């Protein structure tokens, strides 16, 4: 892709527009997402919130590639499961503990575009 900073800017802008509220946007951090994803509470909602958040970000990447950023280097295989996406993101978060205070959507974007770069698939 010619401008990864542009892609991140557009992605962030869309998140701000979609997720903002009157008192300002509150974002999930990488630390909070990792906590949700690793929650082992029986019958808890957190693992579902984790998968939903990651799946939503993946859908956003697909949407960007299909419209605003056709050159986005992201090619999610049709065989990828939500569990696989979760594993990719959780592993990325664990490998980058210094980034856990960053916005979770940016970290998901980074994890998925690295794992599913078009040249790799």
N, C-alpha and C positions, 0 to 999 in steps of 0.2 A: 504494500500500500504506500502511496506517495506521502501521506501526511498522517502519521499515527496520532499526533497531537490534535489535529482537526477532528479525528474520530472520537477521541476522548472528550474533547470540548462539546461536540454535538451530543454524545451519549449523556454527558453530565447535564447539559441543557435540557434534554428531554426528561431526565429524571427530576430535575428541579421543577419543570412545568407540571409533570404528572403527579409529583409527590408533595408539592408545597401546600401550605395552609396559611391562614391569616397570621399566625404568630411566627412564621418562619419554618423552614423545612427542618425536620429532624431525621437524620439518616442513621441507619444501622451501621455499626462499625464492623470491621473484620473480626474483632474479638467477640462481639455479640453474636455474629453469625456463626462463628466456630462453636460457641457455647450452645446455640440452638441445635446445630448439626450433631454435636456429640452427646446431647442429652439422651440418657438411657432410661428415663422414667417410663415405667410401663404405662401404656395407654395415654402418654403425654402428647400434647399438640406440637411441641417444639420441633421434632424431626419433620413434621409436615410443613411447618412454617419455613424451615430450612430449605426443603426441596422446592416449595412454592416460590421462594425468593430467588433461588438459583435458576429455576425454570423460567421465571419471568424475565430475568436478565438475559438468559439465552434467547428467549423469544424476541427481546428488544434487539439483540445483535442480529438476528435473522431479519428483522424489520428494517434495521439500518442498512444492511447489505442489500436488501431488496429495493430500497428507495434512495435515501440520502447519501449512502456511502457504497455504491456498487463495487468499488475496488477493495472493500474491507476484506482482509485476509482471514476469513473465518468460514470454515466449511464443516459444519457439524454433520457427521454421517447419520443417515436415516436409522441406523441400527443403535445409536447411542440411547441409553436409558437414563431416566432421571437419577437412578442410583449411581450410574457411571459419572454423570455430571457432578453429583454431590461428592463423589470420591475425588475427582480431579480438583475441585475447589478446596475441599478439606485438606488434601495433601499440599496444595499450593499455600494455603494459610499456615500450615504447620512448618513449611519450609521457609516462610518469610515472616517470622514473629515480629520483626522490627516494623512491619507494615500494618499490624493488627489494629492500630488506632485510625487507619484510613477508612474511608467510606467503603462499605462492603460491595456496593455495585461496581466501583472501580476495580476492586480486587477480583471480583468474579469476571469482569470484562478481560482483565489481564490473564487470569488463569485459563479461561476458555479459549481466548485467541491464541495463546501459546500452545495449548494442548491440541487444538483443532485448526491449526494453520492449514491453509489450502494445499500447500506444497507437501505437507506431511500425510495427506490422505488422498 
